[in-house]
């Protein structure tokens, strides 16, 4: 049972519910900014200063993005630290400024409003407009032009760092994913990690590849005499496109398309290592099932059926590299890939239909 009692404390009516009396609001204690115009102006300037600091952080992000190149590991760290600092200052500046605004200048008196049914009547619309007007008056956004303008400026330029980050995705690759370092008579070499020197190259002979074995291979022309020189960074890009998995399977288990009869060597087949979903490295080979598994999103490819997709989000098979054996018994490429390597989301076509 509910009974209304005389008001107390804050001047409103108190209610007794299930034997408990509503204590009402605590007495409102004015802040120094509520009674001192000087303190109010100081708080306004402090809030505007945080918004200006946010703008400085955004500008620094943009400057650092172009000022510090990305190359060696130390350069990557400096670039990341610099743009990260700019983004942090930009976001924290807006956040702290808004918090200070709420704590020092926006009206902090507590009020109670009765709930009402949600409806779209003209009366409700008028009430909603009245609430918005009240919020505008309480926040002071209409009359505090310094805070309003610095906030608008800070928020307006805050998305610019995101635009620069999206720019790093680069343009559509066009014909670039058709062209890798594989070419006619380029030998297949073991991938030892990184960019090999000429002395580190290990070309594979067909006799080294036994049934059930799998090798990560790269083209022999990826070699760099100075693996830490300027060309090494570009070579890593080329290696990412040309990475290949080489396996040997009992020829009787392969379901070879007639047009690809000569693309392998006695059960030895080679496929791109780049998943056709989003480009993760397909590095897990299941010997018993002859399946290749992408660890990122579990796309699964059947090696016995030209690496067709049998599970997962990938939409097309892994591209096959045509291979043969040279006069010395080494495995060599017959040509480059005949279809683009990499993710399908680029929406690129095959060579026959034009890139």
PLY file of the C-alpha trace (Angstrom):
ply
format ascii 1.0
element vertex 355
property float x
property float y
property float z
element edge 354
property int vertex1
property int vertex2
end_header
0.00 0.00 0.00
1.29 3.45 -0.86
0.51 6.56 1.14
1.74 10.07 0.44
3.45 11.92 3.27
4.36 15.53 3.69
7.39 16.68 1.83
10.78 17.09 3.38
14.42 17.45 2.45
14.11 18.59 -1.16
10.62 20.05 -1.07
8.76 17.28 -2.89
6.21 14.79 -1.61
7.52 11.69 0.15
5.95 8.30 -0.31
5.80 5.32 1.99
6.07 2.01 0.17
5.92 -1.32 2.02
6.84 0.42 5.24
9.86 2.29 3.82
9.75 6.03 3.55
11.20 7.72 0.51
14.07 9.83 1.87
13.90 12.27 -1.05
16.91 14.00 -2.54
19.92 15.07 -0.56
20.33 18.80 -0.28
21.87 20.19 -3.43
25.33 21.67 -2.88
26.30 24.30 -5.42
29.67 23.99 -7.13
32.12 26.84 -7.18
31.35 27.36 -10.88
27.66 27.83 -10.00
28.39 30.85 -7.84
31.62 32.30 -9.21
31.68 33.82 -12.73
35.48 33.80 -12.64
35.60 30.07 -11.86
33.02 29.46 -14.60
35.20 31.25 -17.17
38.28 29.34 -15.99
36.47 26.02 -16.35
35.28 27.01 -19.82
38.84 27.80 -20.90
40.14 24.53 -19.44
37.53 22.53 -21.35
38.32 24.37 -24.57
42.03 23.67 -23.96
41.34 19.92 -23.89
39.45 20.17 -27.17
42.32 22.14 -28.70
44.78 19.50 -27.40
42.62 16.90 -29.16
42.99 18.83 -32.41
46.76 18.98 -31.90
46.79 15.19 -31.42
44.87 14.69 -34.67
47.24 16.97 -36.57
50.25 15.19 -35.06
48.83 11.82 -36.17
48.65 13.10 -39.76
52.13 14.63 -39.63
53.69 11.52 -38.05
51.98 9.27 -40.59
53.95 10.93 -43.39
57.03 12.00 -41.40
58.17 8.58 -40.22
58.59 6.00 -43.02
57.91 2.29 -42.51
60.84 0.04 -43.33
63.16 -1.58 -40.83
61.81 -2.82 -37.49
63.02 0.31 -35.65
61.22 2.52 -38.17
58.01 0.52 -37.78
58.18 0.94 -34.00
58.78 4.70 -34.26
55.95 5.08 -36.78
53.54 3.05 -34.66
54.45 4.88 -31.44
54.09 8.30 -33.09
50.72 7.78 -34.74
49.46 5.92 -31.67
50.40 8.86 -29.46
48.55 11.24 -31.78
45.41 9.06 -31.80
45.48 8.72 -27.99
45.80 12.47 -27.43
43.02 13.17 -29.96
40.53 10.77 -28.37
41.42 11.45 -24.73
41.29 15.21 -25.32
37.68 15.03 -26.48
36.73 12.58 -23.72
38.31 14.51 -20.84
36.92 17.80 -22.13
33.38 16.42 -22.22
33.75 14.94 -18.71
34.98 18.25 -17.32
32.12 20.05 -19.04
29.59 17.74 -17.40
31.19 17.97 -13.96
31.77 21.73 -13.81
29.29 23.57 -16.04
26.28 21.45 -16.93
23.50 21.69 -14.34
23.84 18.86 -11.80
20.55 19.22 -9.94
18.69 15.93 -9.57
15.11 15.77 -10.80
12.38 13.16 -11.04
10.09 12.86 -14.02
7.02 10.63 -14.12
7.09 7.99 -16.82
4.47 8.21 -19.48
3.32 6.09 -22.39
5.39 6.52 -25.55
3.27 8.00 -28.30
3.66 10.27 -31.27
1.01 12.84 -30.40
1.55 16.55 -30.88
1.62 17.00 -27.14
4.47 14.48 -26.79
6.40 16.11 -29.59
6.03 19.45 -27.85
7.31 17.91 -24.62
10.28 16.38 -26.46
11.16 19.76 -27.96
10.85 21.34 -24.54
13.27 18.73 -23.12
15.75 19.44 -25.90
15.50 23.16 -25.28
16.00 22.53 -21.57
19.07 20.39 -22.27
20.47 23.11 -24.51
19.97 25.70 -21.76
21.40 23.49 -19.02
24.50 22.52 -21.01
25.05 26.07 -22.11
26.06 24.89 -25.57
24.18 27.76 -27.21
25.79 30.53 -25.17
29.22 28.99 -24.54
30.58 29.57 -28.03
34.21 28.82 -27.10
33.39 25.31 -25.85
30.89 24.68 -28.64
33.23 25.73 -31.44
36.31 23.90 -30.13
34.27 20.73 -29.57
32.83 20.88 -33.10
36.31 21.44 -34.55
37.84 18.58 -32.53
35.08 16.14 -33.48
35.17 17.27 -37.13
38.84 16.46 -37.65
38.93 13.38 -35.38
37.99 10.97 -38.26
40.96 12.09 -40.38
43.39 9.54 -38.84
40.94 6.75 -39.67
40.88 7.91 -43.30
44.67 7.70 -43.42
44.63 4.22 -41.91
42.08 3.04 -44.49
44.33 4.55 -47.16
46.94 1.95 -46.22
44.68 -0.73 -47.66
45.89 0.60 -50.99
44.26 0.48 -54.41
42.74 -2.61 -55.98
45.56 -4.90 -57.15
44.34 -5.07 -60.75
46.77 -7.29 -62.67
49.42 -7.43 -59.94
48.26 -10.72 -58.40
48.67 -12.42 -61.78
52.38 -11.70 -61.78
54.68 -13.51 -59.34
58.35 -14.50 -59.56
57.46 -17.92 -60.97
58.35 -18.33 -64.63
59.44 -20.95 -67.13
62.31 -23.12 -65.80
62.50 -21.33 -62.42
63.57 -23.94 -59.88
61.60 -24.73 -56.73
63.71 -24.18 -53.60
63.11 -24.98 -49.94
61.83 -22.05 -47.91
64.24 -21.58 -44.99
62.51 -18.41 -43.79
63.19 -14.80 -44.70
65.00 -13.93 -47.92
67.80 -16.40 -48.77
71.25 -15.56 -50.09
72.61 -17.46 -53.08
74.56 -19.78 -50.77
71.41 -20.63 -48.80
69.38 -21.77 -51.81
68.36 -25.43 -51.80
66.72 -26.40 -55.11
64.56 -29.50 -54.78
64.97 -32.59 -56.88
61.97 -34.77 -57.63
63.78 -37.67 -55.99
63.83 -35.78 -52.65
60.05 -35.55 -52.49
58.69 -38.82 -51.14
55.02 -39.85 -51.03
53.35 -38.18 -48.06
55.92 -35.42 -47.72
55.23 -31.69 -48.01
57.58 -28.76 -48.55
57.24 -24.99 -48.36
58.95 -23.72 -51.48
59.95 -20.42 -53.07
61.31 -19.49 -56.52
65.10 -19.46 -56.87
65.04 -15.95 -58.35
63.86 -14.57 -54.99
67.48 -14.65 -53.83
69.04 -11.43 -52.47
72.80 -10.99 -52.11
72.09 -8.56 -49.26
69.01 -9.85 -47.37
69.03 -6.72 -45.21
69.40 -4.23 -48.05
66.84 -1.96 -49.66
65.63 -4.69 -52.03
64.85 -7.12 -49.23
61.68 -5.31 -48.21
60.31 -5.53 -51.76
61.46 -9.15 -51.93
59.27 -9.98 -48.93
56.24 -8.71 -50.87
57.20 -10.90 -53.81
57.73 -13.88 -51.53
54.25 -13.40 -50.05
52.73 -13.74 -53.52
54.95 -16.60 -54.70
54.80 -18.87 -51.61
53.92 -22.44 -52.60
53.20 -25.77 -50.91
54.64 -28.85 -52.64
53.29 -32.34 -51.89
53.64 -35.84 -53.30
50.63 -38.15 -53.38
50.14 -41.59 -54.85
49.15 -40.79 -58.48
46.27 -43.27 -58.23
44.65 -41.05 -55.58
44.74 -37.88 -57.69
41.65 -36.89 -59.66
43.42 -34.92 -62.35
41.56 -32.79 -64.88
42.56 -33.70 -68.45
43.82 -30.17 -69.17
46.16 -30.44 -66.17
47.59 -33.88 -66.82
51.12 -32.52 -67.26
51.01 -29.97 -64.39
52.55 -32.43 -61.91
55.41 -34.90 -61.78
54.55 -38.47 -60.78
52.16 -37.37 -58.02
54.12 -34.22 -57.08
51.82 -31.17 -57.19
52.31 -27.55 -56.16
49.68 -25.04 -55.00
49.66 -21.44 -53.85
50.05 -21.11 -50.10
47.76 -18.05 -49.93
44.21 -18.80 -48.81
41.60 -17.56 -51.27
39.45 -16.32 -48.39
41.42 -13.40 -46.89
45.01 -14.35 -47.69
46.18 -16.24 -44.60
48.98 -18.78 -45.12
47.63 -22.28 -45.69
50.27 -24.24 -43.84
48.64 -27.35 -42.35
48.75 -30.51 -44.45
46.85 -33.61 -43.32
48.73 -36.56 -44.77
45.97 -39.15 -44.29
43.15 -37.12 -45.85
45.29 -35.05 -48.27
43.60 -31.92 -47.00
45.15 -28.46 -46.65
43.80 -26.40 -43.76
43.89 -22.63 -43.30
44.37 -21.94 -39.56
42.67 -18.54 -39.66
39.09 -19.47 -40.58
39.34 -23.24 -41.15
38.90 -23.22 -44.92
39.81 -26.73 -46.08
41.10 -27.69 -49.54
41.25 -31.17 -51.10
44.64 -31.73 -52.76
43.39 -34.82 -54.59
40.82 -32.65 -56.41
42.96 -29.65 -57.41
42.57 -28.06 -53.97
38.86 -27.47 -54.30
37.15 -26.03 -51.23
35.41 -28.68 -49.13
34.83 -26.62 -45.97
34.97 -23.06 -44.72
34.43 -19.57 -46.12
36.89 -19.71 -49.06
35.08 -19.46 -52.40
37.58 -20.85 -54.91
40.35 -23.47 -55.07
43.98 -22.66 -54.40
45.74 -21.78 -57.67
47.96 -24.57 -58.98
51.52 -23.96 -60.15
52.38 -26.06 -63.23
55.67 -27.89 -62.61
58.00 -30.27 -64.43
61.56 -31.65 -64.10
64.63 -30.24 -65.83
67.51 -32.20 -67.32
69.29 -32.36 -63.94
66.28 -33.74 -62.09
65.33 -30.49 -60.36
61.71 -29.43 -60.05
60.99 -26.31 -62.10
57.95 -24.20 -62.90
56.42 -24.45 -66.36
55.08 -20.90 -66.09
53.62 -18.45 -63.63
50.20 -19.17 -62.07
47.48 -19.09 -64.69
45.03 -17.43 -62.29
45.44 -14.73 -59.64
46.72 -15.72 -56.22
45.25 -14.36 -53.02
41.82 -13.48 -51.64
38.70 -13.69 -53.75
37.24 -10.46 -52.33
39.36 -8.48 -54.82
36.81 -9.59 -57.44
39.46 -10.13 -60.10
38.98 -12.33 -63.12
41.14 -14.95 -64.77
43.57 -14.15 -67.55
41.22 -15.58 -70.16
38.49 -13.03 -69.33
40.87 -10.14 -68.67
41.96 -8.60 -65.41
0 1
1 2
2 3
3 4
4 5
5 6
6 7
7 8
8 9
9 10
10 11
11 12
12 13
13 14
14 15
15 16
16 17
17 18
18 19
19 20
20 21
21 22
22 23
23 24
24 25
25 26
26 27
27 28
28 29
29 30
30 31
31 32
32 33
33 34
34 35
35 36
36 37
37 38
38 39
39 40
40 41
41 42
42 43
43 44
44 45
45 46
46 47
47 48
48 49
49 50
50 51
51 52
52 53
53 54
54 55
55 56
56 57
57 58
58 59
59 60
60 61
61 62
62 63
63 64
64 65
65 66
66 67
67 68
68 69
69 70
70 71
71 72
72 73
73 74
74 75
75 76
76 77
77 78
78 79
79 80
80 81
81 82
82 83
83 84
84 85
85 86
86 87
87 88
88 89
89 90
90 91
91 92
92 93
93 94
94 95
95 96
96 97
97 98
98 99
99 100
100 101
101 102
102 103
103 104
104 105
105 106
106 107
107 108
108 109
109 110
110 111
111 112
112 113
113 114
114 115
115 116
116 117
117 118
118 119
119 120
120 121
121 122
122 123
123 124
124 125
125 126
126 127
127 128
128 129
129 130
130 131
131 132
132 133
133 134
134 135
135 136
136 137
137 138
138 139
139 140
140 141
141 142
142 143
143 144
144 145
145 146
146 147
147 148
148 149
149 150
150 151
151 152
152 153
153 154
154 155
155 156
156 157
157 158
158 159
159 160
160 161
161 162
162 163
163 164
164 165
165 166
166 167
167 168
168 169
169 170
170 171
171 172
172 173
173 174
174 175
175 176
176 177
177 178
178 179
179 180
180 181
181 182
182 183
183 184
184 185
185 186
186 187
187 188
188 189
189 190
190 191
191 192
192 193
193 194
194 195
195 196
196 197
197 198
198 199
199 200
200 201
201 202
202 203
203 204
204 205
205 206
206 207
207 208
208 209
209 210
210 211
211 212
212 213
213 214
214 215
215 216
216 217
217 218
218 219
219 220
220 221
221 222
222 223
223 224
224 225
225 226
226 227
227 228
228 229
229 230
230 231
231 232
232 233
233 234
234 235
235 236
236 237
237 238
238 239
239 240
240 241
241 242
242 243
243 244
244 245
245 246
246 247
247 248
248 249
249 250
250 251
251 252
252 253
253 254
254 255
255 256
256 257
257 258
258 259
259 260
260 261
261 262
262 263
263 264
264 265
265 266
266 267
267 268
268 269
269 270
270 271
271 272
272 273
273 274
274 275
275 276
276 277
277 278
278 279
279 280
280 281
281 282
282 283
283 284
284 285
285 286
286 287
287 288
288 289
289 290
290 291
291 292
292 293
293 294
294 295
295 296
296 297
297 298
298 299
299 300
300 301
301 302
302 303
303 304
304 305
305 306
306 307
307 308
308 309
309 310
310 311
311 312
312 313
313 314
314 315
315 316
316 317
317 318
318 319
319 320
320 321
321 322
322 323
323 324
324 325
325 326
326 327
327 328
328 329
329 330
330 331
331 332
332 333
333 334
334 335
335 336
336 337
337 338
338 339
339 340
340 341
341 342
342 343
343 344
344 345
345 346
346 347
347 348
348 349
349 350
350 351
351 352
352 353
353 354
